[in-house]
Amino acid sequence: MFNLSVYLAALGLSGSQIVGIGPQNAFIIRQGIGRSHILPIVLICIVADVILISCGVLGMGKIIGAIPGFVQTVAWLGAGFLLWLGFKSFRAALHPGALKLEGSVERDRKKAIRTILLVTLLNPYVWLDTVILIGSVASVYGSQSAPSFILGSITASVSWFVGIGFFASKLAPLFQQERSWRILDCAIGLIMLFTSSLLVWNYGFTH
């Protein structure tokens, strides 16, 4: 049976976790600005969220979280991955060839799909937030409320990815300027560094 209060709680929780420019969102925004392969990228992100959120809500989050040292190991490995992404963003900001619209956006369909899969499935925050965090909170509401919780979480995911994917193109005229790409790349680099430190602080140590 549909539970509106559970649906709204899941919508708010998932929305708060998904909003923010991490590696995944940064790539979607970049591709959206360049109007390049948005539909398959958005669909991949939505399908990945549906699978991960469903697994977390249906109990996998508790199982994974109970493995000694698993979360801490993922956190440290993930922090290294985010630092590498930050380094790439700073390097792109310094490289003149990466500042042009055509050079900053992935135009090859296979490479674009491969990149979104990497930044989605290798980003530890995606797993920690969807499977463990959302799954743990969902368990509080009980198994009968699981469908409503999953629906609320998926609604947040679909709304966000469709929004940033298809409406980012409105910013395309602004990003015809090299300065705009430089600022974006620097901002993404700083966000990756900040996200990396938060990952270690929140999950890298035994609490």
Secondary structure, DSSP 8 states (H G I E B T S, - for coil): ---HHHHHHHHHHHHHHH-S--HHHHHHHHHHHTT-SHHHHHHHHHHHHHHHHHHIIIIIHHHHHTSTTHHHHHHHHHHHHHHHHHHHHHHHHH-GGGGSHHHHS---HHHHHHHHHHHHHS-HHHHIIIIIIHHHHHHHT-GGGHHHHHHHHHHHHHHHHHHHHHHGGGGTTGGGSHHHHHHHHHHHHHHHHHHHHHHHHHHSS--
